[in-house]
Amino acid sequence: MELTSEELAILNGDEGKARQFAMEILVKVGESCNAKRLIPIDSVHLVLHAYKSAFTAGVEAAERIAEMGGRFTVPTTIDPCGMDTEDWRAARTPEDYAKMQIRLNNAVMKMGVIPVWTCTPYYGFNLPRFGENIAWSESSAVSFANTVCGARTNRQSAIIDICMGIIGKAPEMGLYLDENRKGEVLIQLNVGRPLKQWEYPALGFLLGKKLGSRIGVIDGMKGSPSQDNLKSLCAAAAASGSVALLHIVGITPEARSVEDAFSGNIPEETISVREEDLLNIRKEMNTHEGEEIDFVALGCPHYSINEMIRVRDILNGRKIHESVTMWIFANSYAIKLSEEMGIREELEKAGIIIRAETCMIISPLSEWGFKTIMTDSGKCTHYAPMECKTDIVFASTEECVESAVAGHVVMEV
């Protein structure tokens, strides 16, 4: 890569060990991917956040970088914590696990992280602009930033994202380049009506399996999907595949038309998605055939305040069945709003537990011994069988709430 005199000085150690180490990593990554230079970035979102995925090696690496004097030079937020930050003991987090998680938290805090502990940093903490270069790691946030905001980021990885935060730059490669953001596959959405709430994550799950890492162009989206709908779609696509960018015609800033989205590319494939395809993928997403459930989990990605209000409204004063445990995972901002609005109190009186700044996938959920998770999350549907060792029932939010009240699976479809 071609480095500026300032970058060469950092590489030579003129600005300390931490910045030298970070620059060495970025140069190696850039050269391995044929990047020509480093470009400035405006924010970072870290994925070295949970002991469950970082393990001891990740904790020690973060501590070493912090001890070397590593400090973030651009706004840097972080993914959900590996345990409930309000009451990890009540969440049955093992003491040894908690100690390692606290060490990890202390290390990134020493580097200057903004401790949002959420997979939805775009909800009030770190909202990127159209065309802005950022360096994010959380798969669902990356997909949302590229697809909905029109910002530019690759799917960064742990430690590399820390290095980008320290230097404030990233190798210019992948989705930072115009030529790599062109549509590759045309998705004709032939439903003929606005999608139902559960159909957004189902569509994302289906597209992730079909696209892999290719860039799909969705034509035919009806109505005006909410930010929460788009969050669910992007998260599922990024989980079941490795989708970092979808062009949704009329929604994605770079996709005012199909022609804009492809920018001269000829579609290498056309995929037709009909209502029956969404029903079929929904069946495929479910691994549990019985009516028994013991756990309903919502908030992967983290629930917004609007989604918490929706659950309250669906409950309409009813209580969760004594045989079912129901949790909602959210960031501190949404939780604070729910408290000020009285919604948290209503949900907790109904028997719902609010889990703060963590989620079912990256916390030690196995300590509870749950057998079946019911969720409205396509992302949780993909990861839970592996990470939580449970069966999965994927359903709409309404069906999740009705099932929690009834004490058994209640499906409208």
C-alpha positions in Angstrom: 0.0 0.0 0.0 1.0 3.6 -0.5 1.3 5.2 3.0 1.5 8.9 3.8 4.4 10.3 5.7 2.2 10.4 8.8 1.2 6.8 8.4 4.8 5.7 7.9 5.8 7.5 11.1 3.1 5.6 13.0 4.3 2.3 11.4 7.9 3.2 12.5 6.7 3.6 16.1 7.0 7.3 16.4 3.6 7.6 18.0 3.8 4.7 20.5 3.5 0.9 20.6 -0.3 0.7 20.4 -0.6 2.9 17.3 2.4 1.0 15.7 0.8 -2.3 16.4 -2.6 -1.1 15.0 -0.9 0.2 11.9 1.0 -3.0 11.3 -2.3 -5.0 11.4 -4.0 -2.6 9.0 -1.1 -2.7 6.6 -1.1 -6.5 6.6 -4.8 -6.7 6.1 -4.7 -4.1 3.3 -1.9 -5.7 1.4 -3.5 -9.1 1.6 -6.6 -7.7 0.0 -4.7 -5.5 -2.6 -5.8 -2.3 -1.0 -4.0 0.7 -2.4 -4.3 3.0 0.6 -5.9 3.7 3.9 -8.9 6.0 4.0 -10.3 8.0 7.0 -13.4 6.6 8.8 -15.9 8.4 10.9 -16.9 5.7 13.4 -16.2 2.2 14.5 -18.5 -0.4 16.0 -16.7 -3.2 17.9 -17.5 -6.9 18.1 -15.0 -7.9 20.8 -17.8 -7.6 23.4 -18.7 -10.9 24.9 -16.6 -13.4 26.8 -18.7 -16.2 25.2 -17.2 -15.3 21.8 -14.0 -13.6 22.8 -12.8 -16.4 25.1 -9.7 -15.9 27.3 -7.5 -15.1 24.2 -9.7 -12.2 23.2 -9.8 -10.8 26.7 -6.0 -10.9 27.0 -5.6 -9.4 23.6 -7.8 -6.4 24.5 -6.0 -6.0 27.8 -2.6 -5.9 26.1 -3.7 -3.3 23.5 -5.1 -1.2 26.3 -1.9 -1.6 28.4 0.2 -0.5 25.3 -1.7 2.8 25.4 -4.3 2.0 22.7 -6.9 4.8 22.6 -9.7 5.3 20.1 -9.4 8.4 17.9 -12.9 8.2 16.3 -16.3 7.6 17.9 -16.3 3.9 18.8 -19.3 2.0 20.0 -19.6 -1.7 21.0 -21.9 -4.7 20.6 -24.0 -6.2 23.4 -22.3 -7.3 26.6 -21.9 -11.0 27.3 -24.2 -10.8 30.4 -27.1 -8.8 31.8 -25.5 -5.5 32.9 -28.3 -4.7 35.4 -28.2 -8.0 37.3 -25.9 -10.7 35.9 -26.4 -12.9 39.0 -30.1 -13.0 38.6 -29.4 -14.1 35.0 -27.5 -17.1 36.5 -24.2 -16.0 35.0 -21.4 -18.1 36.4 -18.9 -16.2 38.6 -15.9 -17.2 36.6 -17.6 -16.1 33.4 -18.6 -12.7 34.9 -15.1 -12.1 36.1 -13.7 -12.5 32.5 -16.5 -10.4 31.1 -15.7 -7.6 33.5 -12.0 -7.8 32.5 -13.0 -7.4 28.9 -15.3 -4.5 29.7 -12.6 -2.7 31.6 -10.1 -3.2 28.7 -12.3 -1.6 26.1 -13.4 1.1 28.5 -9.7 2.0 29.0 -9.4 2.4 25.3 -12.3 4.9 25.3 -15.2 2.9 23.9 -18.6 4.5 24.1 -20.4 1.8 26.2 -23.7 1.5 24.4 -23.5 -2.3 24.6 -26.0 -2.8 21.7 -26.2 -4.4 18.2 -28.3 -1.4 17.1 -25.9 1.6 17.5 -27.9 3.4 14.8 -30.8 3.9 17.3 -29.6 7.1 18.9 -25.9 6.4 19.4 -24.0 6.1 16.2 -26.1 7.0 13.1 -24.0 7.0 9.9 -24.8 9.2 6.9 -25.3 8.3 3.2 -21.8 7.8 1.6 -20.0 8.0 4.9 -17.0 5.6 5.4 -17.3 3.7 8.7 -15.8 0.5 10.1 -18.4 -1.7 11.8 -18.2 -5.4 12.8 -21.7 -6.5 14.0 -23.2 -8.4 11.0 -26.7 -7.0 11.4 -25.5 -3.5 11.9 -23.2 -3.7 8.9 -26.1 -4.8 6.7 -28.4 -2.1 8.1 -25.7 0.6 7.7 -25.0 -0.3 4.1 -28.6 -1.1 3.1 -30.8 1.5 4.9 -28.3 4.3 5.6 -26.2 4.0 2.5 -23.1 4.3 4.6 -20.0 2.2 3.6 -18.4 -0.5 5.6 -17.1 -4.0 5.2 -17.9 -6.8 7.7 -14.9 -6.1 10.0 -13.7 -8.5 12.6 -12.5 -8.4 16.2 -9.1 -6.8 16.9 -9.0 -5.4 13.4 -11.9 -3.1 14.3 -10.0 -2.1 17.4 -7.0 -1.2 15.3 -9.2 0.9 13.0 -10.6 2.7 16.0 -7.1 3.5 17.2 -5.8 4.8 13.8 -9.1 6.2 12.6 -8.6 4.6 9.1 -9.3 1.5 7.2 -7.9 -0.2 4.1 -9.8 1.0 1.0 -11.2 -2.3 -0.3 -14.5 -4.2 -0.6 -17.6 -2.2 -0.1 -15.7 1.1 0.3 -15.3 1.0 -3.5 -18.0 2.0 -5.9 -17.4 -1.0 -8.2 -18.0 -3.5 -5.4 -21.3 -2.0 -4.4 -23.2 -2.9 -7.6 -26.1 -5.2 -7.6 -25.4 -8.8 -8.6 -28.7 -10.7 -8.2 -32.2 -9.5 -9.0 -34.8 -10.4 -6.4 -38.4 -10.0 -7.7 -40.7 -9.7 -4.7 -44.0 -10.9 -6.1 -46.2 -10.6 -3.0 -48.4 -7.7 -4.2 -49.0 -6.2 -0.8 -47.0 -4.8 2.1 -45.2 -7.6 3.9 -46.5 -8.8 7.3 -44.2 -8.3 10.3 -42.9 -11.8 10.4 -42.3 -11.8 6.6 -39.4 -9.3 6.9 -37.1 -11.6 8.9 -38.4 -14.6 6.9 -37.4 -12.8 3.6 -34.0 -11.9 5.1 -33.5 -15.5 6.1 -34.4 -16.8 2.6 -32.2 -14.3 0.9 -29.2 -15.0 3.1 -29.4 -18.7 2.1 -29.7 -17.9 -1.6 -27.3 -14.9 -1.8 -24.4 -15.9 0.5 -22.3 -12.8 0.3 -23.6 -11.5 -3.1 -25.4 -8.2 -3.4 -29.1 -8.6 -4.0 -31.4 -6.0 -5.5 -35.0 -6.3 -4.2 -37.6 -5.0 -6.6 -41.3 -4.9 -5.6 -41.2 -3.9 -2.0 -44.7 -2.5 -1.2 -45.7 0.1 1.4 -43.2 1.8 3.7 -41.3 -0.7 5.9 -40.5 0.6 9.4 -37.0 0.9 10.6 -37.7 -2.1 12.8 -38.9 -4.1 9.8 -35.7 -3.3 7.9 -33.6 -4.1 10.9 -35.2 -7.6 11.1 -34.7 -8.2 7.4 -31.1 -7.1 7.4 -30.2 -9.1 10.5 -31.7 -12.3 9.2 -29.9 -12.0 5.8 -26.6 -11.3 7.5 -27.1 -14.4 9.8 -28.3 -17.1 7.4 -25.9 -15.9 4.8 -23.2 -13.2 4.9 -25.1 -10.4 3.3 -23.5 -7.0 4.0 -25.5 -5.0 1.5 -28.9 -5.3 -0.1 -30.3 -2.8 -2.6 -34.0 -2.3 -1.8 -35.3 -0.3 -4.7 -36.9 2.9 -3.4 -35.4 2.5 0.1 -31.6 2.1 -0.2 -30.2 5.5 -1.1 -28.1 4.0 -3.9 -31.2 2.2 -5.4 -33.6 4.8 -6.6 -34.3 2.4 -9.4 -33.2 -1.1 -10.5 -30.9 0.5 -13.0 -29.3 2.6 -10.3 -28.8 -0.5 -8.1 -27.0 -2.5 -10.8 -25.0 0.5 -12.2 -24.3 -1.2 -15.5 -24.0 -4.8 -14.1 -26.1 -7.5 -15.7 -27.9 -9.6 -13.1 -26.2 -13.0 -12.8 -29.4 -14.5 -11.5 -33.0 -13.6 -11.0 -34.8 -14.9 -7.9 -38.6 -14.7 -7.7 -40.0 -14.6 -4.1 -43.7 -15.3 -3.7 -46.0 -15.5 -0.6 -45.7 -19.3 -0.7 -41.9 -19.0 -0.6 -42.1 -17.1 2.6 -44.5 -19.6 4.1 -42.1 -22.4 3.1 -39.0 -20.8 4.6 -40.9 -20.1 7.8 -41.6 -23.9 8.1 -37.9 -24.5 7.4 -36.9 -22.1 10.1 -38.8 -24.1 12.7 -37.0 -27.0 14.3 -39.7 -27.8 17.0 -42.8 -29.7 16.0 -44.7 -29.9 19.3 -46.8 -27.3 21.1 -44.6 -27.2 24.2 -42.4 -24.1 24.8 -40.6 -23.0 27.9 -38.9 -19.8 26.7 -40.0 -16.8 24.6 -37.1 -14.5 23.7 -37.5 -11.2 21.9 -34.8 -8.6 21.0 -32.2 -10.0 18.6 -31.3 -7.4 17.3 -32.2 -5.4 20.4 -35.8 -4.3 20.7 -36.6 -0.6 20.2 -39.0 1.3 22.3 -41.6 1.0 19.6 -41.3 -2.8 19.7 -41.6 -2.8 23.5 -44.8 -0.7 23.2 -46.1 -3.2 20.7 -45.7 -6.1 23.1 -47.4 -4.1 25.9 -50.3 -3.4 23.6 -50.6 -7.0 22.4 -50.7 -8.2 26.1 -53.5 -5.7 26.9 -53.2 -6.4 30.6 -52.8 -10.2 30.4 -50.1 -12.2 32.2 -47.5 -14.6 31.0 -48.3 -18.3 31.7 -46.5 -19.7 34.8 -44.9 -22.4 32.7 -43.3 -20.0 30.3 -40.3 -17.7 30.8 -40.4 -14.6 28.6 -37.5 -12.1 28.2 -37.1 -8.9 26.1 -33.5 -7.8 25.3 -32.9 -4.1 24.8 -30.2 -1.4 25.1 -30.1 1.0 28.0 -31.7 3.8 26.0 -34.8 1.9 25.1 -35.0 0.5 28.7 -34.7 4.1 30.1 -37.5 5.3 27.8 -39.7 2.3 28.8 -39.2 3.2 32.5 -40.1 6.8 32.0 -43.2 5.8 30.0 -44.3 3.2 32.6 -44.0 0.4 30.0 -41.3 -1.5 31.8 -43.5 -1.7 34.9 -46.4 -3.0 32.9 -44.3 -5.6 31.2 -42.8 -6.8 34.4 -46.2 -7.0 36.1 -47.2 -9.2 33.2 -44.3 -11.5 34.0 -41.8 -10.4 31.4 -38.2 -9.9 32.4 -36.2 -7.1 30.7 -32.6 -8.1 30.1 -30.2 -5.1 29.7 -27.5 -4.7 27.1 -27.1 -8.4 26.3 -28.9 -11.0 24.2 -29.9 -14.7 24.2 -27.1 -15.6 21.7 -24.0 -14.1 23.4 -24.9 -14.6 27.1 -24.6 -18.0 29.0 -28.2 -19.0 28.4 -27.4 -22.7 28.8 -27.4 -22.3 32.5 -31.2 -22.1 32.4 -31.7 -25.5 30.7 -34.3 -24.2 28.3 -35.4 -26.7 25.6 -37.3 -24.6 23.1 -37.0 -20.9 22.2 -39.8 -19.1 20.5 -38.8 -15.9 18.9 -39.7 -13.4 16.2 -36.0 -13.0 15.2 -34.6 -14.5 12.1 -31.1 -14.0 13.5 -31.9 -15.8 16.7 -33.5 -18.6 14.7 -30.2 -19.2 12.8 -27.9 -19.0 15.8 -29.8 -20.4 18.8 -29.7 -24.1 17.8 -25.8 -23.8 17.7 -25.2 -21.3 20.5 -28.1 -22.2 22.9 -28.5 -25.9 22.1 -32.3 -25.4 21.9 -35.1 -26.1 19.4 -36.6 -23.1 17.7 -40.1 -21.8 17.0 -40.0 -18.8 14.6 -43.2 -16.8 14.7 -44.6 -13.3 14.5 -44.4 -11.0 17.6 -48.2 -11.5 18.1 -47.8 -15.3 18.0 -44.9 -15.1 20.5 -46.9 -13.1 23.0 -50.1 -15.2 22.5 -48.1 -18.3 23.0 -46.4 -17.0 26.2 -49.9 -16.1 27.6 -51.4 -19.5 26.6 -48.4 -21.6 27.8 -48.2 -23.4 24.5 -47.5 -22.6 20.8 -50.2 -20.6 19.2 -49.9 -20.1 15.5 -52.1 -18.1 13.1 -50.3 -19.4 10.0 
